[in-house]
Amino acid sequence: MMCRFRMYVGLATVLLTGTVLSGGNAYAQAVLPGAADVHVMMFPAKMFRGWPGRQGYEDHVTFTYATAVGETKALADSVKYSKLTARTLHDVQITTEATQLTGLRVPPMTCVTFTSPALLPAQSGGFDLEPLICSLKNYKRLRLSFIVDPAFRFTGLRTYNDRYVNIRLDEMSTSASAMYTYDVAIKDASFGQLTLPKWQADPAEQKRAEDFSARRKKSLLKVIGVVFVGCLAAFAGYVVYTVLSVKPPAG
């Protein structure tokens, strides 16, 4: 059975660019060795309305490996993800095949596809990175792509770095769809869990908030300064009035 990932990449390309690119070119850009050891792509259920059974109502996921890793290893990674998320994976398919691309020699790659309900947030929030990273931590380079509605309000993790991992986000969106892709470098796979933050402010929004706070503070200081000067002037006037009002003692 052919890996459905090529169809997914073509679909993602159409959604994000509004044009139909060569399926081979899109596929190569996404999964050729050198990009990542494992590329995970997650698609929302609404893109598959009309598909038979659960496939039309559950989010779709692919794990595509840069090389042939074997069915046992690929299945073990999927089972680990299932356990970490406490979810049952449906319609699991595992294939290993070479892809013919014009002018390119692509080695056989293993691909896992499955479905599961509500893996992606519906309208806003961030993506659940930690189960994916922990499931695939024995690979040095991961790429995690999440495709959502363009109206999705993202508030999730943008960058993260510690002794175990380095994570950075790349965003791409059009009027048709949006893709959030994390590049993850595994520096030390000895971690049990990472406890990644669920929320991280947009740097641009954070700077606007800081600028607003600074302007507000400056305005407040001006008001305090004016009030202080006014009070000081009033006190000085009172002192002068009091001094001038005192009658000298009779001689």
N, C-alpha and C positions, 0 to 999 in steps of 0.2 A: 504494500500500500504506500502511495506517495505521501511524503510528509506535507501536511497542510500548511506548514509555515510559509512556503513560497506564495501561496494564495493570500495569507495574512499580510505578508510584506507588501504585496501588490495592492491590497486593499488599503493598507495604511498609507502607502504612497499616494494613491488617488485621493484619500481624505485630506491629506496634509498639503498636497500641491495643487489639487484640482485638475491634474492631468494624469494621463496614463503613461508611465515610464516603462522601459523594458523591465519585465519581471526579473530577468537575470541580473541587470545592473543594480536594481534595488536589493535583491537578495545578496549580491556580492558585497555591496556597501555595508549591509547589516551584519553579515556573519563570516566574512572571510577571516582566516587566521591572522592574528596580529591586532584585530580590533578588540577581541575579548575571548577568554577561554570558554565562557558560557554567556549567551545572550538570551535574556528572558524578555518576552513580550506579553503584555496583558491587554486584552480587548474587552470592551463592555458588551454585555448581553444584547443590548438593543441593536447592535450591528448585525445580529444573526437571527432576527425575527423571521420566522418562516422556515427555519431549519427544523429537521425532525427531532422529536423527543426533547430531552433536556438542553440540547445544543442551542435551541432558539431562546432559552430563558436563563442561561447561565453565562458568566464571564468565561472567556477563552484564554488559555495560557499556553505558551510554548517555551520549552527549554531547548535551545539549539547550541550544541557543543561544536567547537572549532575543529574537532577531530572525531574519529570513531572511538567512543568510550565503551561500547558494549551495552547490551540490554540490561544486564544485571546491575551495573553501576548506575545507569540512567534511572532505572526503576528505584534503586535505593535512595537516590537524591529526591525523587518525587515522593516517596513514602515518608522521608524525613520532613519534607515540607508539609505534607498532610498531617503529620503528628504535631508539628509545631503550631499549625493553625487550627488544630482540632476540627478539620474539615474532611469530608469524604470527596475524593476526586472521581469524576465520572468520565466515561468515554476516553480512557487513557490509551494512547497509541504511541508506540516506540518504533522508529525506523532508523536505519543507517544506510545511506546511499551517497553516491557521488553525483554532483550536479554539473551538467555540461554548460559552460559559459563561453561565449565567443572570445577567443584570445586569452583565456584564463584557464589555468589548471587548478581545479578545486578538489582537494582530497575528500574522501568520504567523511560525512559528518553525521553524528547521531542527533536525532530530534525527538523530543517528547512533547505531545500535546494532550491537554485534558481540559475539562470544564469544571466549574464549581460556582455556586451562587454567591453573589454579593462580595466579591473579592475587591472590587473597586468602589470607592466612595461615590455617592450619587451626584451631589451638587457642590460640595466644598470639603476642604480638609487636606490631608496628606495621604501618602501611600504607605502600606505596611511593609517596610523594607526589611526589617530584622529577620522574619522567618525565611525570606529568600536568601539573605546573606548567610545566615547560620546554616541553612541547608546546603549551600554551595561554597562554604568557606575553605574547602580544600583546593579550590582553584584560585589562581593568583589574580586574575582579572575578570570582573563581572560587568555586564552592561544590563541594566534593568530599565525597560521601556514601558510606560503606561499611557495608553491612548484613552482620552476622555472627550466629553463634549466641550466645545470652545467656551461655553459659558461657565465652565467649572471654575470655582474660586479656590485657587491653590493657597494653602497656608502651611504646607509641610516643610520638611527638612530641605535645606538648600546646600549647605556644605557641612562637613564634619571631618575631624581628624583626631586620632589618638594613636596609641602605640600599636593598635590592632588593624585599623582600617583608615583609608582616606576616601572620602566620598565627595563627589561634586556633581552638580545638576546642570543639565542643558535643556532649555525649553524651546519648543517649536510649535507654532500655532497658525492656523488660517481661519477663515470664516466657517470651514467645514468641520474641523476637529483640532485637537491639541495633543501634543506628545511631550511627556516629561521623561527624560532619560538620565539615569544616574550611571556614572562611571565609578566603579568601586575597585580600589586596589586593596587586596588582602596582604597586610604586612606581617601579621603574626596570627596564625589560625588556632592558637591555643585558647581562645576565649570560649566561654560557655554561652554568654549572652552579652550584648553590647549596651542595652538600655538606651537606645537612640532617642533623642528628643522628638516628640510628636509634632511640635510647632516651632517655626522659626520665622522671624519677621523678614519681609522683603527688604533688602538693603536700601532701596530707593524710598520705600515708605518709612523705614526707620529713620533715614536722614531727614525726610520731611517733618517727621514727628519731632526729631531733635531740634531742627531749625525753628519749628513753631514754639517749642518749649523755651528755646533761647530768646526768641523775640518776646514771648510772654514775660519771661523773667526780666528782660531789659525794660519792658514797659512798666512792670511792677516796681522796679527800682526807681524809675523816673517818678512815678506817682508818690512813692515813699519819700523821695527827695523833695518834691514840691510840697508835700504835707509837712515835712520836717522844717523846711525853710519858712513856710507859712507860720508854723507854730513858734519858731524861733523869733520871727519878726513880731508876732503878737505879744510874746513874752517880753521882748525888748521894749515895745511900745508901752506895755503895762508898767514896766519898771520906770521908764521915763516919766510917765503920767503920775506915778506914785511919788517920785522924787519932787516933781514940780508942784504937786498938790500939798506938800507938807509946809505948813506955815512956820516961820522962824519963831523961836520963843520971844516973848515980850521982854524988852530991856528995862 
